[in-house]
């Protein structure tokens, strides 16, 4: 599993540039250069469209999630569906029954408990690191 994860990590470093993020951070010129179009006027026009949409006075609220069908926008239903299907993957069973799993492969009850605690501590720690890094911002785009 390490090889696909490492491959994904290095491919993500070379990912596409995000002009909207750069415009939001006050780097409109760099954001325009990331649009990937060759003609300067088209690039400037796209950059100004991005800037004007970001300058809109509309502040988002929970009411913006309401949609015409079934009460919510389709993207909200997709997000809820992904969360629901994540439960079917089985990782929760591993977390809930990790003591029994470790015992079934030969660990004593104390060793199984300690191993489960270490696994859960690593899970919590890496989640906290991911949350902290997410607050820093996106990867450098250009």
C-alpha positions in Angstrom: 0.0 0.0 0.0 3.0 2.3 0.5 3.8 2.4 -3.2 0.4 3.6 -4.5 0.3 6.2 -1.6 3.8 7.5 -2.4 3.0 7.6 -6.1 -0.2 9.6 -5.4 1.7 11.9 -3.1 4.3 12.8 -5.8 1.7 13.1 -8.5 -0.2 15.5 -6.3 2.8 17.7 -5.9 2.8 18.1 -9.7 -0.9 18.7 -9.8 -2.6 21.4 -11.7 -2.3 25.0 -10.7 -5.3 26.7 -9.1 -5.7 30.3 -10.3 -8.7 31.0 -8.1 -6.7 30.4 -5.0 -4.0 32.7 -6.1 -6.4 35.5 -7.0 -8.0 35.0 -3.5 -4.6 35.5 -1.9 -4.0 38.7 -3.8 -1.7 37.3 -6.4 -3.9 38.0 -9.4 -0.9 38.2 -11.9 0.3 34.7 -10.8 -3.3 33.5 -10.9 -3.7 34.7 -14.4 -0.5 33.1 -15.5 -1.8 29.7 -14.2 -4.9 29.8 -16.4 -2.9 28.1 -19.2 -4.2 30.2 -22.1 -1.7 31.7 -24.5 -3.3 35.0 -25.4 -2.8 37.7 -22.8 -6.2 39.4 -23.3 -8.1 36.0 -22.7 -5.9 35.4 -19.6 -6.7 38.9 -18.2 -10.4 38.5 -19.0 -10.6 35.1 -17.2 -8.6 36.6 -14.3 -11.0 39.5 -14.0 -14.0 37.1 -14.0 -12.5 35.2 -11.2 -11.8 38.4 -9.2 -15.3 39.7 -9.8 -16.9 36.5 -8.6 -14.8 36.5 -5.5 -15.7 40.1 -4.8 -19.4 39.3 -4.7 -21.1 40.4 -1.5 -23.0 37.2 -1.1 -22.0 35.4 2.1 -22.8 31.8 2.1 -25.2 30.3 4.7 -26.9 27.0 5.4 -29.9 28.1 3.3 -27.6 27.9 0.2 -27.6 24.1 0.6 -31.3 23.9 -0.1 -32.3 22.6 -3.5 -35.4 22.1 -5.6 -35.5 18.3 -5.3 -35.6 16.5 -1.9 -34.8 19.7 -0.1 -31.0 19.8 -0.7 -28.7 20.4 -3.6 -27.4 17.3 -5.5 -23.9 18.0 -4.3 -25.0 17.8 -0.7 -26.6 14.4 -1.4 -23.4 13.2 -3.1 -21.4 14.2 0.0 -23.8 12.5 2.3 -23.8 9.4 0.1 -20.0 9.3 0.2 -20.1 9.4 4.0 -22.6 6.7 4.1 -20.7 4.4 1.7 -17.5 5.0 3.6 -19.2 3.0 6.4 -19.5 0.0 4.1 -15.8 0.0 3.4 -15.2 -1.7 6.7 -12.6 0.5 8.4 -14.9 1.0 11.3 -15.1 -2.7 11.9 -11.3 -2.8 12.1 -11.4 0.0 14.7 -14.2 -1.5 16.7 -12.9 -5.1 16.7 -9.2 -4.4 16.6 -8.6 -6.2 20.0 -10.3 -9.3 18.7 -8.4 -9.1 15.4 -5.1 -8.9 17.2 -6.0 -11.7 19.6 -7.0 -13.9 16.6 -3.5 -13.6 15.1 -1.8 -14.7 18.3 -1.4 -11.6 20.5 -2.3 -11.9 24.2 -5.2 -9.8 25.5 -2.8 -7.2 26.9 -0.7 -7.1 23.7 -3.8 -6.7 21.6 -5.1 -3.9 23.7 -1.7 -2.1 23.6 -1.4 -2.6 19.8 -5.0 -1.2 19.4 -4.2 1.8 21.6 -1.1 2.5 19.5 -3.0 2.2 16.3 -5.8 4.5 17.5 -3.2 7.0 18.9 -1.5 7.2 15.5 -4.9 7.6 13.8 -5.8 10.5 16.0 -2.3 12.1 15.7 -2.2 12.0 12.0 -5.8 13.4 11.8 -4.7 16.3 14.0 -1.6 16.9 11.8 -3.8 16.8 8.7 -6.2 19.4 10.2 -3.3 21.6 11.2 -1.7 21.4 7.7 -5.1 22.2 6.1 -5.2 25.5 8.0 -1.9 26.5 6.5 -3.4 26.5 3.0 -3.0 24.7 -0.3 0.2 23.6 -1.8 2.2 26.1 -3.8 0.4 26.4 -7.1 2.9 28.3 -9.4 
